[in-house]
Structures are given as structure tokens and as C-alpha cells.
Amino acid sequence: MSWIDFSEFQVIPSIRRLNDLEIALNSEAQVILLTEAHIANLQELVKLVHAKDKKALVNLELLGGFGKDHVGMKLLKNYYHVDGVMSTDSGKLGMAKQCGLVTFQRFFLHDSRSFETALKIIECSRVDGAELLPAIMALDCYQTLTAVAKIPLLAGGFIRDREMMEKIKTCGFKGLTVSDKSLW
């Protein structure tokens, strides 16, 4: 995954309101997560992101009006020119990877079973990175995660201030996704 420089901590704006895209485009972020995209606006949004020399990610679960099969992944890459995808679904991520998209698997850490599942998947994963949510749980589990992870780890969810961002960075995460535009 050469297009994200994880030698430096990455703040990845998560665009929940399209009105906030301009702020993200003018930020120092290298990557923008288009969480409110759909098939009617995706191509234009990706063009705007690329025009600022940034990379565009989409969340497959939140991408409106889109078929999430192998043909859909090819469309994301070749027609919409998306750079990468995030998803909780390993199968969809495998299809996306085959099509040349960068992939991030999302894990919701809501109990010990979900954490154990995340550990098993991360240990043998072929994705390019993982996002762990919510960030407070990701912080608590970081040391155990790094014992098995060979991929960059991101934290996300409920990041509300710079103090939390600094904790995530200091802990050793390679980056975070955040929708609060004051933190971009």
C-alpha cells in the first residue's frame, strides 16, 4: 500500500456531510473517507478529492445504491476511480483487493468475542489495514492487537477532541478516522 505514508500519523477525515468536503480538501490529510457517497455523486466527489492530490476511500456498507459484488468492485476502481474501500465484510474486501483497491477491514469492539474475532482475522488478514472502533476500546486493546498485526492499525469512532487524538497517536496507531471537522 504505497499511497498512504504510515511513517507519519494520518488523520483521515470522514465526510458525513457533503458541505464539509471543502474543509477536508483544504486540510493536510492525504486520504479522505467519503462516508455519504452514493452512485449518483461518487464520481464527482472522487474527482474533487483527486484534484487536490488526495486519495479517496469509501465505506462499502454506507455507499448508497451500489452492488457490492465483483462487478461492483471493478466499477469502483475503473469507472469511479476510488482508491480504496473500508468494510466489515472480509468477502467484499477480498473482491476489492482482487480489483486492485486498497482495503481496510473495520472491526467493532463491543465485547470480548468481537475482540477475539478481530484478533484472529487481523492475524491472517490480507487487507492493507484495519480500523478499530470505538477508539476508546481500540486504545485499551492496542498492545494485544500489535502482537498479531502485521498491517497498519487505525482507530475511529467517538474521537471528540485533540487530547483523544494525541492518545491514539502516542499509543502507536498509524492513524485515525474522524468526522469532527475541527480535528482535521
Backbone as CSV, one residue per row, in Angstrom:
resi,resn,N_x,N_y,N_z,CA_x,CA_y,CA_z,C_x,C_y,C_z
1,MET,0.863,-1.173,0.000,0.000,0.000,0.000,0.904,1.229,0.000
2,SER,1.325,1.640,-1.143,2.316,2.710,-1.239,1.719,4.110,-1.174
3,TRP,0.425,4.251,-1.351,-0.093,5.610,-1.438,-0.459,6.254,-0.115
4,ILE,-0.425,5.526,0.981,-0.596,6.160,2.293,0.729,6.015,3.028
5,ASP,1.265,7.133,3.439,2.542,7.141,4.143,2.286,6.960,5.638
6,PHE,2.358,5.711,6.093,2.109,5.449,7.505,3.351,5.652,8.358
7,SER,4.427,6.189,7.768,5.564,6.558,8.608,5.209,7.807,9.423
8,GLU,4.170,8.512,8.973,3.632,9.653,9.718,2.186,9.341,10.089
9,PHE,1.769,9.814,11.246,0.411,9.611,11.725,-0.579,10.263,10.763
10,GLN,-1.614,9.519,10.379,-2.586,10.001,9.397,-3.935,10.322,10.045
11,VAL,-4.400,11.538,9.837,-5.758,11.911,10.222,-6.585,11.838,8.943
12,ILE,-7.547,10.930,8.930,-8.372,10.712,7.744,-9.758,11.291,7.994
13,PRO,-10.085,12.415,7.364,-11.420,12.995,7.538,-12.493,12.048,7.005
14,SER,-13.523,11.865,7.800,-14.675,11.067,7.408,-15.807,12.043,7.106
15,ILE,-16.178,12.126,5.844,-17.138,13.133,5.392,-18.558,12.608,5.554
16,ARG,-19.217,13.064,6.611,-20.599,12.672,6.873,-21.580,13.682,6.293
17,ARG,-21.126,14.883,6.066,-21.948,15.926,5.437,-21.166,16.473,4.258
18,LEU,-21.761,16.438,3.099,-21.035,16.872,1.899,-20.580,18.322,1.999
19,ASN,-21.263,19.123,2.783,-20.842,20.520,2.967,-19.470,20.626,3.629
20,ASP,-19.039,19.559,4.309,-17.743,19.561,4.989,-16.591,19.133,4.079
21,LEU,-16.901,18.687,2.884,-15.849,18.182,1.995,-14.800,19.243,1.700
22,GLU,-15.220,20.474,1.481,-14.264,21.550,1.153,-13.224,21.725,2.261
23,ILE,-13.658,21.615,3.499,-12.726,21.735,4.630,-11.700,20.605,4.567
24,ALA,-12.170,19.393,4.328,-11.266,18.246,4.237,-10.308,18.388,3.055
25,LEU,-10.822,18.888,1.941,-9.970,19.063,0.760,-8.850,20.055,1.017
26,ASN,-9.105,21.026,1.865,-8.096,22.043,2.177,-7.272,21.709,3.408
27,SER,-7.493,20.547,3.985,-6.717,20.107,5.146,-5.417,19.461,4.669
28,GLU,-4.587,19.069,5.625,-3.336,18.390,5.288,-3.518,16.898,5.049
29,ALA,-4.724,16.405,5.202,-4.986,14.973,5.057,-4.587,14.473,3.670
30,GLN,-4.007,13.264,3.627,-3.647,12.623,2.363,-4.804,11.809,1.798
31,VAL,-5.712,11.389,2.697,-6.794,10.475,2.350,-8.099,11.029,2.909
32,ILE,-9.175,10.898,2.135,-10.492,11.330,2.590,-11.456,10.162,2.458
33,LEU,-12.187,9.899,3.537,-13.181,8.836,3.570,-14.548,9.435,3.251
34,LEU,-15.110,9.039,2.120,-16.389,9.568,1.652,-17.510,8.683,2.186
35,THR,-18.009,8.985,3.376,-18.995,8.115,4.012,-20.427,8.408,3.575
36,GLU,-20.669,9.516,2.937,-22.025,9.838,2.492,-22.145,9.840,0.972
37,ALA,-21.322,9.071,0.328,-21.353,8.990,-1.134,-22.393,7.982,-1.592
38,HIS,-22.867,8.174,-2.803,-23.759,7.223,-3.460,-23.427,7.240,-4.944
39,ILE,-24.018,6.337,-5.708,-23.601,6.184,-7.097,-23.838,7.433,-7.936
40,ALA,-24.746,8.285,-7.535,-25.011,9.493,-8.327,-23.981,10.589,-8.096
41,ASN,-23.320,10.615,-6.924,-22.366,11.691,-6.668,-20.927,11.207,-6.512
42,LEU,-20.712,9.905,-6.480,-19.385,9.368,-6.188,-18.323,9.812,-7.190
43,GLN,-18.623,9.746,-8.459,-17.615,10.086,-9.459,-17.144,11.535,-9.306
44,GLU,-18.077,12.445,-9.096,-17.718,13.856,-8.922,-16.929,14.072,-7.628
45,LEU,-17.321,13.405,-6.561,-16.607,13.550,-5.287,-15.173,13.056,-5.401
46,VAL,-14.991,11.918,-6.057,-13.642,11.379,-6.235,-12.801,12.333,-7.093
47,LYS,-13.396,12.925,-8.121,-12.669,13.904,-8.943,-12.192,15.079,-8.099
48,LEU,-13.051,15.568,-7.218,-12.680,16.681,-6.340,-11.524,16.289,-5.417
49,VAL,-11.586,15.080,-4.876,-10.527,14.595,-3.988,-9.218,14.465,-4.760
50,HIS,-9.260,13.863,-5.926,-8.051,13.676,-6.732,-7.478,15.008,-7.220
51,ALA,-8.327,15.979,-7.484,-7.858,17.297,-7.928,-6.982,17.963,-6.866
52,LYS,-7.143,17.560,-5.630,-6.318,18.093,-4.527,-5.182,17.139,-4.178
53,ASP,-4.884,16.200,-5.078,-3.815,15.209,-4.877,-4.003,14.394,-3.606
54,LYS,-5.243,14.028,-3.330,-5.565,13.194,-2.185,-6.175,11.892,-2.700
55,LYS,-6.263,10.916,-1.840,-6.842,9.620,-2.190,-8.239,9.515,-1.581
56,ALA,-9.110,8.789,-2.287,-10.499,8.647,-1.871,-10.798,7.222,-1.419
57,LEU,-11.321,7.110,-0.209,-11.810,5.844,0.334,-13.322,5.915,0.429
58,VAL,-13.987,4.772,0.315,-15.421,4.688,0.575,-15.669,3.541,1.551
59,ASN,-16.743,3.677,2.309,-17.189,2.634,3.217,-18.259,1.846,2.472
60,LEU,-17.996,0.598,2.189,-18.918,-0.203,1.380,-20.302,-0.323,2.003
61,GLU,-20.385,-0.385,3.331,-21.682,-0.504,3.979,-22.503,0.778,3.867
62,LEU,-21.860,1.894,3.667,-22.568,3.178,3.611,-22.699,3.729,2.194
63,LEU,-22.156,3.053,1.208,-22.185,3.518,-0.172,-23.555,3.235,-0.784
64,GLY,-24.322,4.277,-0.990,-25.706,4.123,-1.426,-25.871,3.717,-2.883
65,GLY,-26.844,2.841,-3.133,-27.218,2.467,-4.483,-26.212,1.617,-5.224
66,PHE,-25.397,0.890,-4.496,-24.274,0.217,-5.126,-24.307,-1.281,-4.882
67,GLY,-24.091,-2.073,-5.930,-23.979,-3.525,-5.813,-22.592,-3.885,-5.337
68,LYS,-22.516,-4.639,-4.263,-21.227,-4.942,-3.654,-20.726,-6.325,-4.046
69,ASP,-20.730,-6.589,-5.352,-20.206,-7.843,-5.870,-18.923,-7.546,-6.649
70,HIS,-18.382,-8.571,-7.323,-17.119,-8.391,-8.048,-17.235,-7.322,-9.141
71,VAL,-18.341,-7.291,-9.847,-18.555,-6.274,-10.890,-18.585,-4.890,-10.249
72,GLY,-19.242,-4.783,-9.102,-19.294,-3.512,-8.384,-17.911,-3.028,-7.979
73,MET,-17.064,-3.944,-7.544,-15.702,-3.561,-7.147,-14.910,-3.065,-8.355
74,LYS,-15.109,-3.732,-9.501,-14.441,-3.276,-10.723,-14.918,-1.880,-11.111
75,LEU,-16.212,-1.636,-10.958,-16.747,-0.297,-11.235,-16.134,0.752,-10.306
76,LEU,-16.022,0.420,-9.030,-15.409,1.361,-8.094,-14.006,1.749,-8.545
77,LYS,-13.246,0.764,-8.977,-11.858,1.005,-9.388,-11.776,1.688,-10.757
78,ASN,-12.467,1.153,-11.741,-12.253,1.586,-13.122,-13.163,2.715,-13.600
79,TYR,-14.350,2.825,-13.062,-15.272,3.873,-13.502,-15.308,5.045,-12.520
80,TYR,-15.413,4.720,-11.233,-15.484,5.777,-10.217,-14.102,6.223,-9.751
81,HIS,-13.068,5.448,-10.037,-11.676,5.754,-9.709,-11.423,5.909,-8.214
82,VAL,-12.167,5.144,-7.418,-11.945,5.102,-5.980,-10.595,4.442,-5.735
83,ASP,-9.875,4.903,-4.720,-8.556,4.360,-4.422,-8.606,3.184,-3.463
84,GLY,-9.580,3.196,-2.562,-9.657,2.125,-1.583,-11.017,2.053,-0.933
85,VAL,-11.231,0.960,-0.211,-12.516,0.725,0.446,-12.309,0.279,1.887
86,MET,-13.344,0.517,2.679,-13.420,0.018,4.051,-14.686,-0.814,4.150
87,SER,-14.624,-1.885,4.942,-15.795,-2.716,5.132,-15.578,-3.634,6.325
88,THR,-16.675,-4.127,6.866,-16.609,-5.168,7.894,-16.635,-6.552,7.255
89,ASP,-16.896,-6.629,5.970,-17.109,-7.890,5.263,-15.831,-8.366,4.565
90,SER,-15.244,-9.423,5.076,-13.998,-9.963,4.506,-14.155,-10.382,3.052
91,GLY,-15.302,-10.950,2.702,-15.533,-11.386,1.325,-15.520,-10.230,0.349
92,LYS,-16.198,-9.156,0.699,-16.212,-7.966,-0.160,-14.823,-7.369,-0.274
93,LEU,-14.088,-7.377,0.820,-12.732,-6.836,0.784,-11.824,-7.687,-0.094
94,GLY,-12.030,-9.007,-0.084,-11.260,-9.879,-0.968,-11.512,-9.565,-2.431
95,MET,-12.788,-9.332,-2.779,-13.127,-8.956,-4.161,-12.491,-7.616,-4.516
96,ALA,-12.551,-6.670,-3.583,-11.978,-5.338,-3.819,-10.470,-5.435,-4.024
97,LYS,-9.818,-6.256,-3.225,-8.363,-6.446,-3.334,-7.999,-7.025,-4.702
98,GLN,-8.793,-8.002,-5.179,-8.544,-8.589,-6.496,-8.659,-7.555,-7.610
99,CYS,-9.457,-6.535,-7.385,-9.657,-5.488,-8.393,-8.622,-4.369,-8.274
100,GLY,-7.710,-4.495,-7.342,-6.643,-3.513,-7.208,-6.941,-2.357,-6.266
101,LEU,-7.989,-2.487,-5.468,-8.304,-1.443,-4.495,-7.562,-1.707,-3.190
102,VAL,-7.177,-0.651,-2.513,-6.607,-0.776,-1.177,-7.758,-1.067,-0.229
103,THR,-7.525,-1.949,0.739,-8.612,-2.413,1.598,-8.307,-2.221,3.079
104,PHE,-9.327,-1.780,3.806,-9.264,-1.655,5.260,-10.451,-2.404,5.853
105,GLN,-10.173,-3.307,6.764,-11.258,-4.011,7.430,-11.610,-3.268,8.714
106,ARG,-12.917,-3.083,8.906,-13.415,-2.395,10.094,-13.857,-3.428,11.126
107,PHE,-13.504,-3.169,12.371,-13.875,-4.049,13.476,-14.536,-3.221,14.571
108,PHE,-15.711,-3.654,14.993,-16.411,-3.026,16.102,-16.140,-3.852,17.357
109,LEU,-15.446,-3.250,18.298,-15.038,-3.948,19.519,-16.080,-3.699,20.608
110,HIS,-17.128,-4.501,20.611,-18.207,-4.263,21.563,-18.266,-5.290,22.687
111,ASP,-17.480,-6.361,22.574,-17.398,-7.334,23.659,-16.161,-8.207,23.440
112,SER,-15.907,-9.128,24.374,-14.694,-9.944,24.278,-14.718,-10.858,23.055
113,ARG,-15.887,-11.330,22.670,-15.985,-12.193,21.495,-15.608,-11.427,20.222
114,SER,-16.103,-10.199,20.076,-15.768,-9.408,18.883,-14.266,-9.102,18.851
115,PHE,-13.680,-8.902,20.023,-12.243,-8.649,20.080,-11.456,-9.895,19.672
116,GLU,-11.849,-11.056,20.168,-11.179,-12.302,19.792,-11.296,-12.567,18.294
117,THR,-12.464,-12.297,17.728,-12.664,-12.459,16.287,-11.753,-11.509,15.522
118,ALA,-11.688,-10.261,15.975,-10.815,-9.277,15.325,-9.360,-9.748,15.348
119,LEU,-8.913,-10.253,16.477,-7.534,-10.746,16.584,-7.255,-11.849,15.570
120,LYS,-8.177,-12.811,15.471,-7.987,-13.926,14.543,-7.933,-13.443,13.098
121,ILE,-8.831,-12.540,12.749,-8.875,-12.048,11.370,-7.651,-11.199,11.058
122,ILE,-7.272,-10.324,11.973,-6.106,-9.460,11.748,-4.841,-10.284,11.592
123,GLU,-4.727,-11.344,12.372,-3.526,-12.180,12.340,-3.276,-12.805,10.977
124,CYS,-4.337,-13.201,10.283,-4.158,-13.874,8.992,-4.715,-13.047,7.834
125,SER,-4.951,-11.803,8.078,-5.611,-10.943,7.103,-4.736,-10.619,5.900
126,ARG,-5.420,-10.397,4.790,-4.730,-9.967,3.571,-5.109,-8.550,3.186
127,VAL,-5.808,-7.874,4.078,-6.167,-6.476,3.822,-4.953,-5.600,4.075
128,ASP,-5.062,-4.353,3.658,-3.935,-3.428,3.788,-3.881,-2.741,5.140
129,GLY,-4.997,-2.717,5.849,-5.042,-2.085,7.155,-6.344,-2.432,7.847
130,ALA,-6.431,-2.064,9.125,-7.638,-2.315,9.901,-8.013,-1.057,10.671
131,GLU,-9.316,-0.842,10.785,-9.832,0.254,11.597,-10.593,-0.376,12.760
132,LEU,-10.281,0.081,13.968,-10.902,-0.461,15.174,-11.758,0.609,15.824
133,LEU,-13.005,0.213,16.129,-13.975,1.148,16.669,-14.646,0.566,17.904
134,PRO,-15.042,1.338,18.869,-14.739,2.755,19.047,-13.302,2.946,19.518
135,ALA,-12.801,4.139,19.332,-11.398,4.438,19.628,-11.027,4.138,21.074
136,ILE,-11.930,4.380,22.004,-11.621,4.135,23.410,-11.327,2.658,23.660
137,MET,-12.051,1.781,22.990,-11.787,0.344,23.110,-10.512,-0.034,22.355
138,ALA,-10.296,0.588,21.224,-9.084,0.323,20.454,-7.847,0.657,21.287
139,LEU,-7.889,1.770,22.001,-6.771,2.151,22.873,-6.521,1.084,23.934
140,ASP,-7.579,0.599,24.515,-7.489,-0.392,25.575,-6.901,-1.716,25.072
141,CYS,-7.127,-2.030,23.811,-6.716,-3.321,23.241,-5.444,-3.256,22.409
142,TYR,-4.848,-2.097,22.277,-3.762,-1.893,21.310,-2.596,-2.873,21.492
143,GLN,-2.114,-3.042,22.710,-0.939,-3.897,22.918,-1.186,-5.333,22.448
144,THR,-2.340,-5.853,22.734,-2.674,-7.215,22.301,-2.787,-7.271,20.781
145,LEU,-3.373,-6.243,20.194,-3.534,-6.193,18.739,-2.187,-6.176,18.026
146,THR,-1.259,-5.377,18.514,0.033,-5.252,17.829,0.859,-6.529,17.913
147,ALA,0.531,-7.389,18.859,1.246,-8.672,18.952,0.963,-9.552,17.743
148,VAL,-0.197,-9.361,17.091,-0.550,-10.196,15.940,-0.625,-9.414,14.631
149,ALA,-0.776,-8.113,14.699,-0.998,-7.307,13.488,0.291,-7.078,12.708
150,LYS,0.201,-7.332,11.423,1.304,-7.031,10.510,0.889,-5.936,9.532
151,ILE,-0.233,-5.305,9.827,-0.811,-4.270,8.980,-1.000,-3.004,9.814
152,PRO,-1.083,-1.843,9.158,-1.336,-0.608,9.905,-2.706,-0.642,10.583
153,LEU,-2.743,-0.144,11.812,-3.981,-0.087,12.570,-4.431,1.363,12.727
154,LEU,-5.714,1.584,12.450,-6.342,2.885,12.630,-7.374,2.774,13.744
155,ALA,-7.648,3.883,14.403,-8.720,3.941,15.396,-9.789,4.876,14.862
156,GLY,-11.014,4.681,15.278,-12.097,5.556,14.845,-13.270,5.468,15.795
157,GLY,-14.158,6.410,15.693,-15.375,6.394,16.482,-15.245,7.099,17.821
158,PHE,-16.083,8.091,18.025,-16.154,8.853,19.280,-14.859,9.586,19.607
159,ILE,-14.174,10.065,18.581,-12.990,10.901,18.797,-13.487,12.345,18.786
160,ARG,-13.471,12.962,19.955,-14.129,14.266,20.094,-13.189,15.430,20.368
161,ASP,-11.923,15.133,20.660,-11.026,16.251,20.970,-9.583,15.876,20.634
162,ARG,-8.737,16.879,20.667,-7.321,16.679,20.327,-6.603,15.807,21.357
163,GLU,-7.065,15.845,22.587,-6.474,15.001,23.626,-6.635,13.522,23.262
164,MET,-7.815,13.147,22.803,-8.051,11.761,22.379,-7.197,11.439,21.161
165,MET,-7.088,12.375,20.228,-6.240,12.148,19.050,-4.793,11.898,19.476
166,GLU,-4.319,12.672,20.419,-2.940,12.524,20.886,-2.744,11.173,21.579
167,LYS,-3.731,10.719,22.348,-3.642,9.399,22.983,-3.523,8.306,21.930
168,ILE,-4.308,8.427,20.874,-4.280,7.433,19.799,-2.911,7.422,19.120
169,LYS,-2.400,8.590,18.858,-1.085,8.711,18.207,0.014,8.172,19.119
170,THR,0.010,8.586,20.387,1.033,8.174,21.346,1.009,6.675,21.586
171,CYS,-0.172,6.104,21.567,-0.335,4.667,21.784,0.381,3.861,20.694
172,GLY,0.434,4.401,19.481,1.123,3.714,18.393,0.294,3.454,17.159
173,PHE,-0.982,3.838,17.189,-1.797,3.686,15.988,-1.178,4.490,14.848
174,LYS,-1.371,4.017,13.626,-0.815,4.697,12.450,-1.698,5.845,11.969
175,GLY,-2.923,5.896,12.458,-3.816,6.978,12.063,-5.179,6.785,12.666
176,LEU,-6.094,7.661,12.251,-7.461,7.601,12.742,-8.408,8.153,11.701
177,THR,-9.656,7.749,11.818,-10.721,8.338,11.008,-11.567,9.168,11.963
178,VAL,-11.938,10.369,11.515,-12.691,11.254,12.401,-13.618,12.129,11.578
179,SER,-14.841,12.301,12.066,-15.812,13.117,11.333,-15.902,14.540,11.859
180,ASP,-15.339,14.807,13.025,-15.374,16.159,13.591,-14.402,17.054,12.827
181,LYS,-14.954,17.969,12.056,-14.108,18.785,11.150,-13.135,19.678,11.896
182,SER,-13.386,19.969,13.163,-12.430,20.791,13.936,-11.144,20.025,14.217
183,LEU,-11.133,18.720,13.961,-9.945,17.896,14.231,-9.149,17.565,12.970
184,TRP,-9.565,18.086,11.839,-8.855,17.804,10.587,-7.652,18.715,10.444
